């Protein structure tokens, strides 16, 4: 049975200090390391159903998984203009997971939901250590923020999976399908029928789809070495 370890690690944002997280370690040898980025920090944290189910499915499949809290969790007015220092929280989480012995030579992936999907996409396309990205409920219909690094993302040639509910209030199917047409291969899409932006009631389905994709990608990377 996978083990859970309470961990702390530094954000790359100097003013932030230590972040808290939970590391899921598999019983078997790791095939991958995955950082999970949770939704909007004022109203969410790492302990939401989708994030926990995804971590459990991944660790059951032999991935080491780091769930963590953005430093702005619980703050009523965080600076989220472009994620700013939250992006550096993601960087710190990736640094920490890369530094663990269990994942030192394993492919790394990012998985995020809503705001966390935005952060995963922004950081993932810039960090060469990241081998693929799962973006869940990416809020493409937010108009007041640079939600995704579109210009960089459309040229990103590593695996990416976008999961969205067909009743998502912040990501219309039209916006999702338009983005999918723009993206370079390899790319995957999964529509959760009858689901809204939050997907909490569909956590097992979302977790299974995301985990299976990452584990498949990781085994492909390892077998090609």
VEXVOTOR-419751 format. One record per residue (C-alpha): x, y, z; residue number from 1. Coordinates in steps of 0.001 Angstrom, whole numbers, always signed. Example, Ala and Ser with C-alpha at 12.3 -4.5 7.8 and 13.67 -1.06 7.14 Angstrom:
2
+---------+---------+---------+-----+
!       x !       y !       z ! num !
+---------+---------+---------+-----+
!  +12300 !   -4500 !   +7800 !   1 !
!  +13670 !   -1060 !   +7140 !   2 !
+---------+---------+---------+-----+
***
This chain:
225
+---------+---------+---------+-----+
!       x !       y !       z ! num !
+---------+---------+---------+-----+
!      +0 !      +0 !      +0 !   1 !
!   +1418 !   +3451 !    -869 !   2 !
!   +2772 !   +5452 !   +2047 !   3 !
!   +2094 !   +9103 !   +2822 !   4 !
!   +4796 !  +11492 !   +4021 !   5 !
!   +4142 !  +15010 !   +5302 !   6 !
!   +6789 !  +17260 !   +3750 !   7 !
!   +7893 !  +20877 !   +3599 !   8 !
!  +10028 !  +22503 !    +931 !   9 !
!  +10933 !  +26019 !    -218 !  10 !
!   +9121 !  +27958 !   -2893 !  11 !
!  +11399 !  +29639 !   -5404 !  12 !
!   +9690 !  +32890 !   -4383 !  13 !
!  +12126 !  +34231 !   -1812 !  14 !
!   +9461 !  +36075 !    +189 !  15 !
!   +7290 !  +32977 !    +599 !  16 !
!   +9424 !  +30570 !   +2603 !  17 !
!   +8353 !  +26972 !   +3226 !  18 !
!   +5417 !  +25237 !   +1559 !  19 !
!   +3597 !  +22214 !   +2968 !  20 !
!   +2676 !  +19098 !   +1057 !  21 !
!   +1931 !  +15389 !   +1150 !  22 !
!   +4134 !  +12949 !    -743 !  23 !
!   +2514 !   +9693 !   -1882 !  24 !
!   +5167 !   +6997 !   -2304 !  25 !
!   +4345 !   +3707 !   -4069 !  26 !
!   +5250 !    +278 !   -2761 !  27 !
!   +7001 !    -622 !   -5994 !  28 !
!   +9833 !   +1166 !   -7777 !  29 !
!   +8689 !   +4534 !   -9073 !  30 !
!   +7970 !   +4934 !  -12770 !  31 !
!   +7337 !   +8699 !  -12534 !  32 !
!   +7095 !  +11734 !  -10307 !  33 !
!   +3990 !  +13926 !  -10453 !  34 !
!   +3261 !  +17334 !   -8924 !  35 !
!    -443 !  +18109 !   -8439 !  36 !
!   -1555 !  +21758 !   -8438 !  37 !
!   -4878 !  +22525 !   -6748 !  38 !
!   -7561 !  +25103 !   -7727 !  39 !
!   -7975 !  +28760 !   -6689 !  40 !
!   -6104 !  +29211 !   -3378 !  41 !
!   -8584 !  +31458 !   -1522 !  42 !
!  -11241 !  +28739 !   -1699 !  43 !
!   -9315 !  +25511 !   -2245 !  44 !
!   -6317 !  +23483 !   -1158 !  45 !
!   -4515 !  +20215 !   -1841 !  46 !
!   -7106 !  +18119 !     +11 !  47 !
!   -9938 !  +18274 !   -2539 !  48 !
!  -11555 !  +15092 !   -3892 !  49 !
!  -10123 !  +15278 !   -7417 !  50 !
!   -6587 !  +15990 !   -6212 !  51 !
!   -6659 !  +13255 !   -3578 !  52 !
!   -8190 !  +10645 !   -5903 !  53 !
!   -5673 !  +11440 !   -8631 !  54 !
!   -2760 !  +11121 !   -6210 !  55 !
!   -4109 !   +7794 !   -4949 !  56 !
!   -4558 !   +6359 !   -8456 !  57 !
!   -1110 !   +7508 !   -9540 !  58 !
!    +668 !   +6126 !   -6490 !  59 !
!   -1217 !   +2828 !   -6843 !  60 !
!    +257 !   +2712 !  -10352 !  61 !
!   +3822 !   +3238 !   -9082 !  62 !
!   +4189 !   +7023 !   -9356 !  63 !
!   +5505 !   +9222 !   -6561 !  64 !
!   +3039 !  +12098 !   -6199 !  65 !
!   +3411 !  +15458 !   -4459 !  66 !
!    +266 !  +17325 !   -3478 !  67 !
!   +1041 !  +20752 !   -2015 !  68 !
!    -620 !  +23974 !    -903 !  69 !
!     +92 !  +27190 !   -2739 !  70 !
!   +1406 !  +29788 !    -306 !  71 !
!   -1753 !  +31883 !    -824 !  72 !
!   -4155 !  +29211 !    +469 !  73 !
!   -6696 !  +30903 !   +2732 !  74 !
!   -5676 !  +34441 !   +1785 !  75 !
!   -8702 !  +36484 !    +715 !  76 !
!   -6815 !  +38608 !   -1825 !  77 !
!   -3752 !  +36790 !   -3179 !  78 !
!   -1774 !  +38267 !   -6032 !  79 !
!   -2988 !  +36102 !   -8873 !  80 !
!   -2613 !  +38474 !  -11815 !  81 !
!    -609 !  +35858 !  -13698 !  82 !
!     -33 !  +33432 !  -10927 !  83 !
!   +3159 !  +35427 !  -10195 !  84 !
!   +4656 !  +33897 !   -7057 !  85 !
!   +2342 !  +30881 !   -7289 !  86 !
!   +4270 !  +29865 !  -10398 !  87 !
!   +7394 !  +29848 !   -8273 !  88 !
!   +5592 !  +27590 !   -5797 !  89 !
!   +5168 !  +25094 !   -8649 !  90 !
!   +8868 !  +25452 !   -9454 !  91 !
!   +9747 !  +24729 !   -5827 !  92 !
!   +7547 !  +21633 !   -5834 !  93 !
!   +9233 !  +20332 !   -9000 !  94 !
!  +12664 !  +21069 !   -7510 !  95 !
!  +11748 !  +19107 !   -4390 !  96 !
!  +10393 !  +16094 !   -6260 !  97 !
!  +13394 !  +15997 !   -8609 !  98 !
!  +15648 !  +16002 !   -5557 !  99 !
!  +14044 !  +12939 !   -3993 ! 100 !
!  +15972 !   +9703 !   -4433 ! 101 !
!  +12796 !   +7895 !   -5496 ! 102 !
!  +12331 !  +10128 !   -8542 ! 103 !
!  +15889 !  +11222 !   -9302 ! 104 !
!  +16007 !   +9400 !  -12653 ! 105 !
!  +12308 !   +9223 !  -13444 ! 106 !
!  +10217 !  +11385 !  -15786 ! 107 !
!   +8331 !  +14229 !  -14110 ! 108 !
!   +4805 !  +15429 !  -14896 ! 109 !
!   +2457 !  +18198 !  -13822 ! 110 !
!   -1258 !  +17805 !  -13183 ! 111 !
!   -3478 !  +20739 !  -12256 ! 112 !
!   -7140 !  +21654 !  -11957 ! 113 !
!   -8718 !  +25052 !  -12715 ! 114 !
!   -6250 !  +27680 !  -11419 ! 115 !
!   -3832 !  +24802 !  -10847 ! 116 !
!   -4180 !  +23789 !  -14508 ! 117 !
!   -3223 !  +27311 !  -15519 ! 118 !
!    -154 !  +27192 !  -13268 ! 119 !
!    +813 !  +23719 !  -14510 ! 120 !
!    +611 !  +24853 !  -18132 ! 121 !
!   +2536 !  +28080 !  -17555 ! 122 !
!   +5353 !  +26328 !  -15718 ! 123 !
!   +5319 !  +23044 !  -17599 ! 124 !
!   +5993 !  +24493 !  -21042 ! 125 !
!   +9046 !  +26342 !  -19709 ! 126 !
!  +10649 !  +23638 !  -17562 ! 127 !
!  +12510 !  +21042 !  -19605 ! 128 !
!  +12319 !  +18561 !  -16727 ! 129 !
!   +8562 !  +18229 !  -17263 ! 130 !
!   +7692 !  +15455 !  -19708 ! 131 !
!   +3939 !  +16075 !  -19982 ! 132 !
!    +963 !  +17939 !  -18507 ! 133 !
!   -2580 !  +17013 !  -17484 ! 134 !
!   -4852 !  +20077 !  -17360 ! 135 !
!   -8265 !  +19615 !  -15721 ! 136 !
!  -11018 !  +22241 !  -15991 ! 137 !
!   -8656 !  +24803 !  -17492 ! 138 !
!  -10580 !  +28101 !  -17108 ! 139 !
!  -10255 !  +29199 !  -20735 ! 140 !
!  -13217 !  +31588 !  -20463 ! 141 !
!  -11553 !  +33754 !  -17811 ! 142 !
!  -11028 !  +37024 !  -19638 ! 143 !
!   -9149 !  +39003 !  -16996 ! 144 !
!   -6045 !  +36833 !  -16777 ! 145 !
!   -3475 !  +35244 !  -19023 ! 146 !
!   -4913 !  +31817 !  -18291 ! 147 !
!   -2636 !  +29804 !  -20562 ! 148 !
!    +669 !  +30526 !  -22322 ! 149 !
!   -1103 !  +30068 !  -25657 ! 150 !
!   +1739 !  +31028 !  -28001 ! 151 !
!   +4183 !  +28719 !  -26248 ! 152 !
!   +1630 !  +25985 !  -25642 ! 153 !
!    +570 !  +25535 !  -29255 ! 154 !
!   +4194 !  +24656 !  -30097 ! 155 !
!   +4670 !  +22346 !  -27114 ! 156 !
!   +5450 !  +18876 !  -28454 ! 157 !
!   +5278 !  +16818 !  -25298 ! 158 !
!   +2179 !  +14886 !  -24198 ! 159 !
!    -733 !  +16902 !  -22890 ! 160 !
!   -4220 !  +15896 !  -21817 ! 161 !
!   -7100 !  +18328 !  -21325 ! 162 !
!  -10060 !  +17132 !  -19251 ! 163 !
!  -13229 !  +19251 !  -19142 ! 164 !
!  -16864 !  +18881 !  -18140 ! 165 !
!  -19406 !  +19551 !  -20863 ! 166 !
!  -21227 !  +21941 !  -18500 ! 167 !
!  -18108 !  +23787 !  -17312 ! 168 !
!  -19004 !  +27405 !  -16531 ! 169 !
!  -15413 !  +28602 !  -16977 ! 170 !
!  -14389 !  +26499 !  -19969 ! 171 !
!  -16962 !  +26164 !  -22726 ! 172 !
!  -16699 !  +23205 !  -25059 ! 173 !
!  -16251 !  +25700 !  -27898 ! 174 !
!  -13179 !  +27193 !  -26185 ! 175 !
!  -11839 !  +23737 !  -25357 ! 176 !
!  -12278 !  +22463 !  -28915 ! 177 !
!  -10724 !  +25605 !  -30407 ! 178 !
!   -7629 !  +25136 !  -28245 ! 179 !
!   -7376 !  +21447 !  -29121 ! 180 !
!   -7361 !  +22310 !  -32819 ! 181 !
!   -4445 !  +24693 !  -32282 ! 182 !
!   -2254 !  +22366 !  -30262 ! 183 !
!    +613 !  +20386 !  -31719 ! 184 !
!    +681 !  +16623 !  -31270 ! 185 !
!    +811 !  +14648 !  -29052 ! 186 !
!   -2447 !  +15830 !  -27496 ! 187 !
!   -5441 !  +14172 !  -25852 ! 188 !
!   -8904 !  +15350 !  -24824 ! 189 !
!  -11468 !  +13866 !  -22470 ! 190 !
!  -14992 !  +15239 !  -21986 ! 191 !
!  -16774 !  +14459 !  -18706 ! 192 !
!  -20443 !  +14268 !  -19640 ! 193 !
!  -22926 !  +16086 !  -17414 ! 194 !
!  -20174 !  +17669 !  -15297 ! 195 !
!  -19556 !  +21277 !  -14260 ! 196 !
!  -16294 !  +23108 !  -13587 ! 197 !
!  -15633 !  +21582 !  -10183 ! 198 !
!  -15915 !  +17878 !  -11074 ! 199 !
!  -15929 !  +16852 !   -7397 ! 200 !
!  -18768 !  +14359 !   -7885 ! 201 !
!  -16805 !  +12811 !  -10746 ! 202 !
!  -13472 !  +12596 !   -8959 ! 203 !
!  -12981 !   +8832 !   -9507 ! 204 !
!  -13541 !   +9143 !  -13268 ! 205 !
!  -11305 !  +12197 !  -13643 ! 206 !
!   -8577 !  +10646 !  -11488 ! 207 !
!   -8586 !   +7416 !  -13470 ! 208 !
!   -8320 !   +9182 !  -16833 ! 209 !
!   -5530 !  +11503 !  -15710 ! 210 !
!   -3552 !   +8813 !  -13907 ! 211 !
!   -3771 !   +6325 !  -16758 ! 212 !
!   -2462 !   +8926 !  -19211 ! 213 !
!    +532 !   +9911 !  -17063 ! 214 !
!   +1455 !   +6310 !  -16269 ! 215 !
!   +1251 !   +5394 !  -19964 ! 216 !
!   +3419 !   +8369 !  -20940 ! 217 !
!   +5985 !   +7527 !  -18246 ! 218 !
!   +6295 !   +3906 !  -19293 ! 219 !
!   +6779 !   +5015 !  -22887 ! 220 !
!   +9631 !   +7296 !  -21801 ! 221 !
!  +11290 !   +4567 !  -19732 ! 222 !
!  +10950 !   +1919 !  -22447 ! 223 !
!  +12544 !   +4269 !  -24994 ! 224 !
!  +15692 !   +4721 !  -22906 ! 225 !
+---------+---------+---------+-----+
***
